[in-house]
Amino acid sequence: MKQSLFLSILASVLLVTACNINPTPLDIDIPEPEQQLVVSSFSIPPQELALIFSRTFSALYSQSDSTFLDDDDLLNEILVDSGLVILRYVGINDTLKRLAPGVYVSLNAQQIDNERYTLLARDYKTGKSISAETVLLPPVPLDSVESTLSPLGGGSDSTYSFEARFNDPAGVANYYLLTYTNFSDFEQVQSGYTAGVFNFKPAQFAVFTDQNQGDGNDINYNPLYSGAKNDTLVVALSNITKDYYDYLTAYKRSGNLFSQLIGEPINLPSNVQGGYGYFAMIRPKIKLVILR
């Protein structure tokens, strides 16, 4: 279906370019949409929380020829440099500290199993506010992560990957996030707060549920990952809510720009009231593996 659609689009483009018609160009004034607030978060055991607080921006931005990270004006428009971010739980109001433009952190965010957390954030520049709620689920142990080696095409070359194993707790529906990141990618974060955060190569990830794997069973995960010998991977397993699972599933389905143009349209769900993104509290279990 998608292949036929792509061929139809390609044929249409060829037909248009083959025509000797020169219509008068039309001036179209498209107003830039109003900016909305966006949040994304991650937690680090035992009690650290980091949050990226930003604004949406339009593809029609006047300085579209500039490189994103080199354009201070664009960064100032996107990153919330002056704001208030509060994490509320069990009667505690924890005000996050601004670490860098758009980056807010807490070193005191207690991680309590099955507790409901509320995020309140305000952008002083625009006057807009957002809120979000989530639940921190108990962690599930990551039993083992082992390196795997597979030959490529019957030749002398091989691809290096890994296998992760853990046991699914029985009697309750569980949803999981497993991420894997090359350890060398973390070094970019240390090279300057804001630039490091946005230069950071996103972790590859998979989401799955025991509804497909079987309740209470051992779960093995072998990603389609091709690493280099002696690479060190940081593998993390998190027990997540169904809502966060739905968000990550939709995010993964959205794919790249090409698939968005010819594939099914994807609207990402969100738990943020008055904005976009997703606020999550997770407690990952982490293991390192050297690919050999």
C-alpha contacts under 8 A as a table, 3 or more apart, distances in Angstrom:
res1	aa1	res2	aa2	distance
1	M	4	S	5.21
1	M	5	L	6.25
2	K	5	L	4.99
2	K	6	F	6.09
2	K	262	I	6.56
2	K	263	G	6.70
3	Q	6	F	5.08
3	Q	7	L	6.21
4	S	7	L	5.13
4	S	8	S	6.13
5	L	8	S	5.06
5	L	9	I	6.24
5	L	262	I	7.17
6	F	9	I	5.12
6	F	10	L	6.14
6	F	262	I	6.70
7	L	10	L	5.01
7	L	11	A	6.03
8	S	11	A	5.11
8	S	12	S	6.13
9	I	12	S	5.09
9	I	13	V	6.29
10	L	13	V	5.16
10	L	14	L	6.32
11	A	14	L	5.11
11	A	15	L	6.16
12	S	15	L	5.13
12	S	16	V	6.21
13	V	16	V	5.18
13	V	17	T	6.23
14	L	17	T	5.24
14	L	18	A	6.13
15	L	18	A	5.12
15	L	19	C	6.55
16	V	19	C	5.45
17	T	20	N	7.94
32	E	58	S	6.50
32	E	60	L	6.71
32	E	61	Y	7.79
33	P	58	S	6.87
35	Q	55	R	6.04
35	Q	56	T	5.25
35	Q	57	F	6.35
36	Q	55	R	5.45
36	Q	56	T	5.37
36	Q	274	G	7.80
36	Q	275	G	5.70
36	Q	276	Y	7.36
37	L	53	F	7.39
37	L	54	S	5.88
37	L	55	R	4.47
37	L	56	T	6.34
37	L	128	K	7.61
37	L	129	S	7.81
37	L	130	I	7.29
37	L	274	G	7.47
37	L	275	G	4.86
37	L	276	Y	6.30
38	V	53	F	6.02
38	V	54	S	5.16
38	V	55	R	5.45
38	V	56	T	6.69
38	V	275	G	5.67
38	V	276	Y	4.65
38	V	277	G	5.31
39	V	51	L	6.85
39	V	52	I	5.58
39	V	53	F	4.88
39	V	54	S	6.41
39	V	272	V	7.92
39	V	275	G	7.95
39	V	276	Y	6.62
39	V	277	G	5.13
39	V	278	Y	6.26
39	V	279	F	6.68
40	S	51	L	5.75
40	S	52	I	5.32
40	S	53	F	7.04
40	S	277	G	5.79
40	S	278	Y	5.50
40	S	279	F	5.70
40	S	280	A	7.73
41	S	49	L	7.34
41	S	50	A	5.77
41	S	51	L	4.28
41	S	52	I	6.25
41	S	278	Y	7.44
41	S	279	F	5.72
41	S	280	A	6.13
41	S	281	M	7.54
42	F	49	L	6.07
42	F	50	A	5.60
42	F	51	L	6.54
42	F	280	A	6.83
42	F	281	M	6.62
42	F	282	I	7.11
43	S	47	Q	7.53
43	S	48	E	5.68
43	S	49	L	4.35
43	S	50	A	6.19
43	S	281	M	6.20
43	S	282	I	6.18
43	S	283	R	6.77
44	I	47	Q	6.48
44	I	48	E	4.99
44	I	49	L	6.15
44	I	283	R	7.03
44	I	284	P	7.87
45	P	48	E	6.23
45	P	111	Q	7.75
45	P	283	R	6.43
45	P	284	P	7.77
46	P	110	Q	7.29
46	P	111	Q	6.76
47	Q	106	S	7.90
47	Q	107	L	5.88
47	Q	108	N	5.43
47	Q	109	A	4.73
47	Q	110	Q	4.90
47	Q	111	Q	5.94
48	E	105	V	7.31
48	E	106	S	5.55
48	E	107	L	4.47
48	E	108	N	6.18
48	E	109	A	5.63
48	E	110	Q	7.78
49	L	105	V	5.50
49	L	106	S	5.12
49	L	107	L	6.61
49	L	109	A	6.27
50	A	103	V	7.05
50	A	104	Y	5.80
50	A	105	V	4.35
50	A	106	S	6.56
51	L	103	V	5.85
51	L	104	Y	5.23
51	L	105	V	6.23
52	I	102	G	5.47
52	I	103	V	4.90
52	I	104	Y	6.53
53	F	79	L	6.60
53	F	80	V	5.82
53	F	102	G	4.80
53	F	103	V	6.31
53	F	104	Y	7.33
54	S	78	I	5.46
54	S	79	L	4.46
54	S	80	V	5.13
54	S	102	G	5.78
55	R	77	E	7.38
55	R	78	I	4.78
55	R	79	L	6.26
55	R	80	V	6.97
56	T	78	I	6.47
57	F	61	Y	7.34
57	F	77	E	7.83
57	F	78	I	6.55
58	S	61	Y	5.50
59	A	64	S	7.30
60	L	64	S	7.11
61	Y	64	S	5.61
63	Q	66	S	5.74
63	Q	74	L	7.93
64	S	67	T	7.97
66	S	70	D	7.15
66	S	71	D	6.14
67	T	70	D	5.33
67	T	71	D	6.10
68	F	71	D	5.49
68	F	74	L	7.14
68	F	75	L	7.47
69	L	72	D	7.33
69	L	75	L	7.15
69	L	195	A	6.73
69	L	198	F	7.96
71	D	74	L	5.40
71	D	75	L	6.30
72	D	75	L	5.02
72	D	76	N	6.07
73	D	76	N	5.14
73	D	77	E	6.35
74	L	77	E	5.04
74	L	78	I	6.25
75	L	78	I	5.09
75	L	79	L	5.77
76	N	79	L	5.62
76	N	80	V	7.54
76	N	81	D	7.42
77	E	80	V	7.85
79	L	101	P	5.84
79	L	102	G	4.61
80	V	83	G	6.35
80	V	101	P	6.13
80	V	102	G	4.76
80	V	123	D	6.42
80	V	125	K	7.93
81	D	100	A	7.50
81	D	101	P	4.41
81	D	102	G	5.59
82	S	101	P	7.82
82	S	123	D	6.48
82	S	124	Y	5.79
82	S	125	K	6.84
83	G	121	A	7.22
83	G	122	R	5.47
83	G	123	D	4.56
83	G	124	Y	5.21
83	G	125	K	7.78
84	L	95	T	7.48
84	L	96	L	7.67
84	L	121	A	5.51
84	L	122	R	5.13
84	L	123	D	6.76
84	L	124	Y	7.63
85	V	95	T	5.88
85	V	96	L	5.53
85	V	97	K	7.95
85	V	104	Y	7.40
85	V	119	L	7.32
85	V	120	L	5.82
85	V	121	A	4.32
85	V	122	R	6.53
86	I	93	N	6.31
86	I	94	D	5.48
86	I	95	T	4.42
86	I	96	L	5.94
86	I	119	L	5.90
86	I	120	L	5.16
86	I	121	A	6.27
87	L	92	I	7.87
87	L	93	N	5.86
87	L	94	D	5.03
87	L	95	T	6.38
87	L	96	L	7.33
87	L	109	A	7.82
87	L	117	Y	6.91
87	L	118	T	5.86
87	L	119	L	4.83
87	L	120	L	6.51
88	R	91	G	6.84
88	R	92	I	5.49
88	R	93	N	4.68
88	R	94	D	6.26
88	R	117	Y	5.86
88	R	118	T	5.05
88	R	119	L	6.36
88	R	120	L	7.82
89	Y	92	I	5.24
89	Y	93	N	6.92
89	Y	115	E	7.45
89	Y	116	R	6.53
89	Y	117	Y	5.10
89	Y	118	T	6.54
90	V	115	E	7.88
94	D	106	S	7.62
94	D	108	N	7.53
94	D	109	A	7.18
95	T	106	S	7.47
96	L	104	Y	5.67
96	L	105	V	5.11
96	L	106	S	4.95
97	K	104	Y	5.34
97	K	105	V	5.30
97	K	106	S	6.29
98	R	101	P	7.17
98	R	102	G	7.63
98	R	103	V	5.99
98	R	104	Y	4.43
98	R	105	V	6.50
99	L	103	V	5.51
99	L	104	Y	5.51
99	L	105	V	6.52
99	L	193	Y	7.80
100	A	103	V	5.07
100	A	104	Y	7.16
100	A	193	Y	6.21
100	A	194	T	6.22
101	P	194	T	6.67
102	G	194	T	7.66
103	V	194	T	7.45
106	S	109	A	6.00
111	Q	136	L	7.28
111	Q	283	R	7.78
112	I	115	E	5.54
112	I	136	L	6.79
113	D	136	L	5.61
113	D	137	L	5.41
113	D	138	P	5.07
114	N	135	V	5.88
114	N	136	L	5.20
114	N	137	L	5.10
114	N	138	P	6.75
115	E	135	V	5.59
115	E	136	L	5.74
115	E	137	L	7.77
116	R	133	E	6.91
116	R	134	T	5.73
116	R	135	V	4.47
116	R	136	L	6.74
117	Y	133	E	5.60
117	Y	134	T	5.42
117	Y	135	V	6.06
117	Y	136	L	7.66
117	Y	281	M	7.91
118	T	131	S	7.11
118	T	132	A	5.71
118	T	133	E	4.46
118	T	134	T	6.70
119	L	131	S	5.36
119	L	132	A	5.10
119	L	133	E	6.23
119	L	279	F	7.66
120	L	129	S	7.45
120	L	130	I	6.04
120	L	131	S	4.61
120	L	132	A	6.86
121	A	129	S	5.62
121	A	130	I	5.40
121	A	131	S	6.36
122	R	127	G	6.83
122	R	128	K	5.85
122	R	129	S	4.24
122	R	130	I	6.50
123	D	126	T	5.76
123	D	127	G	5.48
123	D	128	K	5.51
123	D	129	S	6.28
124	Y	127	G	5.00
124	Y	128	K	7.34
129	S	274	G	6.94
130	I	272	V	6.64
130	I	273	Q	5.55
130	I	274	G	5.04
130	I	275	G	6.14
131	S	272	V	5.79
131	S	273	Q	5.22
131	S	274	G	7.10
132	A	271	N	5.70
132	A	272	V	4.65
132	A	273	Q	5.96
132	A	279	F	6.38
133	E	271	N	6.81
133	E	272	V	7.69
133	E	279	F	7.12
134	T	271	N	7.94
134	T	279	F	6.85
134	T	280	A	5.98
134	T	281	M	6.74
135	V	241	T	7.31
135	V	280	A	7.69
135	V	281	M	6.73
136	L	240	I	7.71
136	L	280	A	7.89
136	L	281	M	5.33
136	L	282	I	5.87
136	L	283	R	7.59
137	L	239	N	6.25
137	L	240	I	6.43
137	L	241	T	7.25
137	L	282	I	7.07
137	L	283	R	7.80
138	P	239	N	6.87
138	P	283	R	7.58
139	P	238	S	6.38
139	P	239	N	5.63
139	P	283	R	5.95
139	P	284	P	6.72
139	P	285	K	7.03
140	V	166	F	7.93
140	V	167	N	7.94
140	V	168	D	7.66
140	V	169	P	7.89
140	V	237	L	7.44
140	V	238	S	6.89
140	V	239	N	6.16
140	V	285	K	7.22
141	P	166	F	6.61
141	P	167	N	7.71
141	P	237	L	7.75
141	P	285	K	6.17
142	L	145	V	7.76
142	L	164	A	7.50
142	L	165	R	6.50
142	L	166	F	5.11
142	L	167	N	7.97
142	L	236	A	7.81
142	L	237	L	6.31
142	L	285	K	6.02
142	L	286	I	7.24
142	L	287	K	7.62
143	D	164	A	7.70
143	D	165	R	5.64
143	D	166	F	4.85
143	D	167	N	7.51
144	S	164	A	5.78
144	S	165	R	5.30
144	S	166	F	6.94
144	S	287	K	7.82
145	V	162	F	6.68
145	V	163	E	5.62
145	V	164	A	4.40
145	V	165	R	6.46
145	V	235	V	7.75
145	V	287	K	6.90
145	V	288	L	7.64
145	V	289	V	6.47
146	E	162	F	5.41
146	E	163	E	5.36
146	E	164	A	6.62
146	E	289	V	6.53
147	S	160	Y	7.21
147	S	161	S	5.89
147	S	162	F	4.24
147	S	163	E	6.45
147	S	289	V	6.63
147	S	290	I	6.70
147	S	291	L	5.14
147	S	292	R	6.16
148	T	160	Y	5.95
148	T	161	S	5.11
148	T	162	F	4.85
148	T	163	E	6.70
148	T	291	L	7.22
148	T	292	R	7.27
149	L	158	S	6.55
149	L	159	T	5.90
149	L	160	Y	4.95
149	L	161	S	6.38
149	L	162	F	7.99
149	L	292	R	7.16
150	S	158	S	5.45
150	S	159	T	5.35
150	S	160	Y	6.71
151	P	154	G	6.02
151	P	155	G	6.79
151	P	156	S	7.08
151	P	157	D	6.11
151	P	158	S	4.23
151	P	159	T	6.26
152	L	155	G	5.91
152	L	156	S	7.37
152	L	157	D	5.61
152	L	158	S	5.11
152	L	159	T	6.48
155	G	158	S	7.91
159	T	226	S	5.33
159	T	227	G	6.39
159	T	228	A	7.18
160	Y	225	Y	7.47
160	Y	226	S	5.52
160	Y	227	G	4.95
160	Y	228	A	5.96
160	Y	229	K	6.38
160	Y	291	L	5.90
160	Y	292	R	6.78
161	S	222	N	7.82
161	S	223	P	7.33
161	S	224	L	7.66
161	S	225	Y	5.51
161	S	226	S	5.80
161	S	227	G	6.03
161	S	291	L	6.49
162	F	222	N	6.27
162	F	223	P	7.22
162	F	225	Y	7.93
162	F	289	V	7.85
162	F	291	L	7.25
163	E	220	N	6.74
163	E	221	Y	5.56
163	E	222	N	4.73
163	E	223	P	7.39
164	A	220	N	5.68
164	A	221	Y	5.15
164	A	222	N	6.75
165	R	218	D	7.10
165	R	219	I	5.67
165	R	220	N	4.58
165	R	221	Y	6.48
166	F	218	D	5.82
166	F	219	I	5.47
166	F	220	N	6.82
167	N	216	G	6.81
167	N	217	N	6.00
167	N	218	D	4.33
167	N	219	I	5.93
168	D	174	N	7.64
168	D	210	D	7.03
168	D	215	D	6.60
168	D	216	G	4.75
168	D	217	N	5.58
168	D	218	D	6.10
168	D	219	I	6.89
169	P	172	V	7.08
169	P	174	N	7.91
169	P	215	D	7.29
169	P	216	G	5.09
169	P	217	N	7.85
170	A	215	D	5.45
170	A	216	G	3.92
170	A	217	N	7.70
171	G	215	D	6.96
171	G	216	G	7.19
172	V	215	D	7.64
173	A	209	T	7.66
173	A	210	D	6.54
173	A	211	Q	6.80
173	A	215	D	7.44
174	N	209	T	5.80
174	N	210	D	5.77
174	N	211	Q	7.64
174	N	239	N	7.00
174	N	240	I	7.50
174	N	241	T	7.77
174	N	242	K	7.89
175	Y	207	V	7.37
175	Y	208	F	6.00
175	Y	209	T	4.41
175	Y	210	D	6.72
175	Y	239	N	5.99
175	Y	240	I	5.47
175	Y	241	T	6.36
175	Y	242	K	6.21
175	Y	245	Y	6.46
176	Y	207	V	5.50
176	Y	208	F	5.42
176	Y	209	T	6.00
176	Y	237	L	7.01
176	Y	238	S	5.69
176	Y	239	N	4.86
176	Y	240	I	5.56
176	Y	245	Y	7.35
177	L	205	F	6.97
177	L	206	A	5.93
177	L	207	V	4.65
177	L	208	F	6.91
177	L	237	L	5.86
177	L	238	S	5.13
177	L	239	N	6.57
177	L	240	I	6.68
177	L	245	Y	7.62
178	L	205	F	5.53
178	L	206	A	5.33
178	L	207	V	6.36
178	L	235	V	7.13
178	L	236	A	5.58
178	L	237	L	4.55
178	L	238	S	6.38
179	T	203	A	6.00
179	T	204	Q	5.64
179	T	205	F	4.21
179	T	206	A	6.53
179	T	234	V	7.92
179	T	235	V	5.72
179	T	236	A	5.28
179	T	237	L	6.72
180	Y	203	A	5.79
180	Y	204	Q	5.50
180	Y	205	F	6.29
180	Y	233	L	6.25
180	Y	234	V	5.48
180	Y	235	V	4.46
180	Y	236	A	6.51
181	T	185	D	7.15
181	T	202	P	7.77
181	T	203	A	4.94
181	T	204	Q	6.39
181	T	233	L	5.45
181	T	234	V	5.22
181	T	235	V	6.72
182	N	185	D	5.61
182	N	186	F	7.64
182	N	231	D	6.95
182	N	232	T	5.93
182	N	233	L	4.54
182	N	234	V	6.26
183	F	186	F	5.69
183	F	187	E	7.62
183	F	231	D	7.80
183	F	232	T	5.57
183	F	233	L	5.48
183	F	234	V	6.05
184	S	187	E	5.59
184	S	188	Q	7.87
184	S	232	T	7.78
185	D	188	Q	5.89
185	D	189	V	7.86
185	D	200	F	6.60
185	D	201	K	6.29
186	F	189	V	5.60
186	F	190	Q	7.37
186	F	200	F	7.09
187	E	190	Q	5.48
187	E	191	S	7.16
188	Q	191	S	5.48
188	Q	196	G	5.30
188	Q	197	V	7.80
188	Q	199	N	6.85
188	Q	200	F	6.01
189	V	192	G	6.66
189	V	193	Y	6.69
189	V	195	A	7.75
189	V	196	G	3.99
189	V	197	V	5.51
189	V	199	N	7.53
189	V	200	F	6.20
190	Q	193	Y	7.00
190	Q	196	G	6.40
191	S	195	A	7.62
191	S	196	G	5.64
192	G	195	A	5.78
192	G	196	G	5.24
193	Y	196	G	5.25
193	Y	197	V	6.21
194	T	197	V	5.20
194	T	198	F	6.41
195	A	198	F	5.34
195	A	199	N	5.84
196	G	199	N	5.10
196	G	200	F	5.92
197	V	200	F	5.30
207	V	245	Y	6.73
207	V	248	L	7.20
207	V	249	T	6.85
208	F	212	N	7.59
208	F	245	Y	7.92
209	T	212	N	5.81
209	T	213	Q	6.50
210	D	213	Q	4.54
210	D	214	G	5.00
210	D	215	D	5.30
210	D	216	G	7.74
211	Q	214	G	5.78
211	Q	215	D	6.64
213	Q	217	N	7.30
213	Q	219	I	6.97
214	G	217	N	5.74
227	G	231	D	6.78
227	G	291	L	7.42
228	A	231	D	5.63
228	A	291	L	7.10
229	K	291	L	5.47
229	K	292	R	5.42
230	N	290	I	5.56
230	N	291	L	4.98
230	N	292	R	5.73
231	D	290	I	5.66
231	D	291	L	5.40
232	T	288	L	6.72
232	T	289	V	5.67
232	T	290	I	4.46
232	T	291	L	6.39
233	L	288	L	5.68
233	L	289	V	5.39
233	L	290	I	6.43
233	L	291	L	7.70
234	V	286	I	6.88
234	V	287	K	6.10
234	V	288	L	4.85
234	V	289	V	6.83
235	V	286	I	5.63
235	V	287	K	5.36
235	V	288	L	6.11
235	V	289	V	7.54
236	A	284	P	5.58
236	A	285	K	5.36
236	A	286	I	4.29
236	A	287	K	6.45
237	L	284	P	5.16
237	L	285	K	5.20
237	L	286	I	6.55
238	S	282	I	6.30
238	S	283	R	6.01
238	S	284	P	4.38
238	S	285	K	6.46
239	N	282	I	7.07
239	N	283	R	7.47
239	N	284	P	7.46
240	I	244	Y	6.41
240	I	245	Y	6.67
240	I	282	I	6.63
241	T	244	Y	5.31
241	T	245	Y	6.22
242	K	245	Y	4.84
242	K	246	D	6.12
243	D	246	D	5.08
243	D	247	Y	6.30
244	Y	247	Y	4.97
244	Y	248	L	6.17
244	Y	278	Y	7.68
244	Y	280	A	7.21
245	Y	248	L	5.22
245	Y	249	T	5.98
246	D	249	T	5.07
246	D	250	A	6.16
246	D	269	P	7.35
247	Y	250	A	5.27
247	Y	251	Y	6.13
247	Y	268	L	6.11
247	Y	269	P	5.37
247	Y	270	S	6.82
247	Y	278	Y	7.80
248	L	251	Y	4.86
248	L	252	K	6.05
249	T	252	K	5.20
249	T	253	R	6.19
250	A	253	R	5.02
250	A	254	S	6.21
250	A	266	I	6.72
250	A	267	N	7.43
250	A	268	L	5.84
250	A	269	P	7.61
251	Y	254	S	5.23
251	Y	255	G	7.29
251	Y	268	L	6.40
252	K	255	G	5.78
253	R	266	I	7.51
254	S	259	S	7.26
254	S	260	Q	6.22
254	S	265	P	7.71
254	S	266	I	5.85
255	G	259	S	5.93
255	G	260	Q	6.68
256	N	259	S	5.50
256	N	260	Q	6.32
257	L	260	Q	5.06
257	L	261	L	6.32
258	F	261	L	5.21
258	F	262	I	6.63
259	S	262	I	5.40
259	S	263	G	5.14
260	Q	263	G	5.26
260	Q	264	E	6.94
260	Q	265	P	6.58
260	Q	266	I	7.87
270	S	276	Y	6.22
270	S	277	G	5.79
270	S	278	Y	5.37
271	N	276	Y	7.98
271	N	277	G	7.56
271	N	278	Y	5.72
271	N	279	F	6.74
272	V	275	G	5.55
272	V	276	Y	5.78
272	V	277	G	6.53
272	V	278	Y	6.12
272	V	279	F	6.92
273	Q	276	Y	7.78
